[in-house]
Amino acid sequence: SKHHEHVAKFFLNPGVHPMGSNFEIYAVKKNGEEFPVDINLSPLNTDEGLLVTAAIRDITNRKQAEEQIELHYHIQRVINAMLKISLEPLSLDEQFERILDLIISIPHLSLQSKVALYLVEKPSSDVLVMKAYRGFSEEERIPCDRIPFGKCLCGLAVSLPAGDADGAGDPL
């Protein structure tokens, strides 16, 4: 019914008009898949009467780019807040707790709101030590509090050189 109201309103005062400026519009492909679109209406007076054309554009790539920009904005916001926290007169443990809260506030990451922060306490150590964690219920197993380099996924990741995802490089 809203759409019919908008159509009637358009024909009372036809003009170039973008549709969906206050909401998102989706079209449907032949296979049933929905995708986001922009629709612009353009009236044209002809000898036979008013003709209205609709230009429909697939904006999937634009929406994906907007989502990436928004995610990067949130990540930069969190990094800036983390830097501010590092300058505050707080204990390291308090800083870690606040930083974890910031990290899980990032959209898309909050879907996986289980997080733990590990550090290598001593330069010569080959053990990660958990400093803070969030999102684990009492029924769930709390993450390991100490992880030797090369053991389980976290210990293996830290033992690989930066950028060596396949594990073919030498340990740090």
TILUM-850809 format. One record per residue (C-alpha): residue in one letter; y negated, x negated, z negated. Coordinates in steps of 0.25 Angstrom, whole numbers, plus 5000, padded with zeros to 4 digits. Layout:
<rs>
{"A",{Y,X,Z}}
...
</rs>
This chain:
<rs>
{"S",{5000,5000,5000}}
{"K",{4990,4988,4997}}
{"H",{4993,4983,5011}}
{"H",{4989,4996,5017}}
{"E",{4977,4996,5009}}
{"H",{4973,4982,5014}}
{"V",{4976,4986,5029}}
{"A",{4967,4999,5028}}
{"K",{4956,4991,5021}}
{"F",{4957,4980,5032}}
{"F",{4955,4990,5043}}
{"L",{4943,4996,5036}}
{"N",{4936,4983,5038}}
{"P",{4944,4974,5047}}
{"G",{4941,4959,5048}}
{"V",{4948,4946,5047}}
{"H",{4955,4947,5034}}
{"P",{4966,4938,5027}}
{"M",{4977,4946,5021}}
{"G",{4982,4942,5007}}
{"S",{4970,4935,5002}}
{"N",{4974,4940,4988}}
{"F",{4989,4939,4989}}
{"E",{5000,4932,4997}}
{"I",{5006,4937,5009}}
{"Y",{5020,4934,5014}}
{"A",{5027,4937,5027}}
{"V",{5042,4938,5030}}
{"K",{5049,4930,5041}}
{"K",{5060,4936,5049}}
{"N",{5070,4930,5039}}
{"G",{5064,4937,5027}}
{"E",{5057,4925,5022}}
{"E",{5043,4927,5016}}
{"F",{5032,4917,5019}}
{"P",{5017,4917,5015}}
{"V",{5007,4921,5025}}
{"D",{4992,4923,5028}}
{"I",{4988,4935,5036}}
{"N",{4974,4936,5042}}
{"L",{4970,4949,5049}}
{"S",{4960,4949,5060}}
{"P",{4954,4962,5066}}
{"L",{4951,4963,5081}}
{"N",{4944,4975,5087}}
{"T",{4950,4979,5101}}
{"D",{4948,4990,5111}}
{"E",{4960,4996,5105}}
{"G",{4955,4995,5091}}
{"L",{4956,4986,5079}}
{"L",{4967,4975,5080}}
{"V",{4971,4967,5068}}
{"T",{4978,4954,5069}}
{"A",{4985,4947,5058}}
{"A",{4987,4932,5058}}
{"I",{4999,4928,5049}}
{"R",{5001,4914,5045}}
{"D",{5013,4908,5037}}
{"I",{5006,4900,5025}}
{"T",{5019,4895,5019}}
{"N",{5014,4880,5021}}
{"R",{5000,4884,5015}}
{"K",{5007,4890,5003}}
{"Q",{5016,4878,5001}}
{"A",{5004,4869,5002}}
{"E",{4996,4878,4992}}
{"E",{5008,4877,4982}}
{"Q",{5009,4862,4983}}
{"I",{4994,4861,4981}}
{"E",{4995,4870,4969}}
{"L",{5006,4862,4963}}
{"H",{4999,4849,4965}}
{"Y",{4987,4855,4958}}
{"H",{4995,4858,4946}}
{"I",{5002,4845,4946}}
{"Q",{4988,4838,4946}}
{"R",{4983,4847,4935}}
{"V",{4995,4843,4927}}
{"I",{4993,4828,4930}}
{"N",{4979,4829,4926}}
{"A",{4982,4836,4913}}
{"M",{4993,4826,4910}}
{"L",{4983,4815,4911}}
{"K",{4973,4822,4902}}
{"I",{4985,4824,4892}}
{"S",{4987,4809,4893}}
{"L",{4973,4806,4888}}
{"E",{4974,4815,4876}}
{"P",{4977,4810,4862}}
{"L",{4991,4815,4862}}
{"S",{5004,4809,4858}}
{"L",{5013,4806,4870}}
{"D",{5023,4817,4866}}
{"E",{5011,4827,4866}}
{"Q",{5007,4822,4880}}
{"F",{5021,4824,4885}}
{"E",{5022,4838,4880}}
{"R",{5009,4842,4886}}
{"I",{5012,4836,4899}}
{"L",{5025,4843,4900}}
{"D",{5018,4856,4898}}
{"L",{5009,4852,4910}}
{"I",{5020,4849,4919}}
{"I",{5028,4862,4917}}
{"S",{5015,4869,4920}}
{"I",{5015,4865,4934}}
{"P",{5019,4877,4943}}
{"H",{5032,4875,4950}}
{"L",{5036,4865,4939}}
{"S",{5036,4875,4929}}
{"L",{5047,4882,4935}}
{"Q",{5055,4871,4930}}
{"S",{5049,4870,4916}}
{"K",{5059,4861,4910}}
{"V",{5053,4847,4909}}
{"A",{5055,4834,4901}}
{"L",{5046,4822,4901}}
{"Y",{5053,4808,4899}}
{"L",{5048,4794,4898}}
{"V",{5053,4780,4897}}
{"E",{5048,4776,4883}}
{"K",{5049,4761,4885}}
{"P",{5047,4753,4897}}
{"S",{5060,4746,4896}}
{"S",{5068,4759,4893}}
{"D",{5077,4765,4903}}
{"V",{5077,4779,4896}}
{"L",{5069,4791,4898}}
{"V",{5064,4798,4885}}
{"M",{5061,4813,4885}}
{"K",{5047,4815,4879}}
{"A",{5045,4830,4881}}
{"Y",{5051,4842,4887}}
{"R",{5048,4857,4891}}
{"G",{5056,4869,4895}}
{"F",{5070,4867,4889}}
{"S",{5075,4879,4881}}
{"E",{5083,4876,4868}}
{"E",{5096,4880,4876}}
{"E",{5093,4870,4887}}
{"R",{5097,4855,4885}}
{"I",{5084,4847,4882}}
{"P",{5083,4836,4892}}
{"C",{5088,4822,4888}}
{"D",{5079,4815,4879}}
{"R",{5083,4801,4884}}
{"I",{5087,4798,4898}}
{"P",{5092,4784,4902}}
{"F",{5087,4780,4916}}
{"G",{5098,4783,4927}}
{"K",{5104,4794,4919}}
{"C",{5103,4809,4923}}
{"L",{5092,4813,4933}}
{"C",{5080,4809,4925}}
{"G",{5085,4795,4921}}
{"L",{5089,4793,4935}}
{"A",{5076,4797,4941}}
{"V",{5068,4787,4932}}
{"S",{5078,4776,4935}}
{"L",{5074,4777,4950}}
{"P",{5063,4770,4957}}
{"A",{5051,4779,4960}}
{"G",{5054,4787,4974}}
{"D",{5069,4783,4973}}
{"A",{5075,4797,4973}}
{"D",{5088,4793,4979}}
{"G",{5091,4783,4968}}
{"A",{5093,4771,4977}}
{"G",{5083,4762,4971}}
{"D",{5084,4753,4959}}
{"P",{5081,4759,4945}}
{"L",{5067,4756,4939}}
</rs>
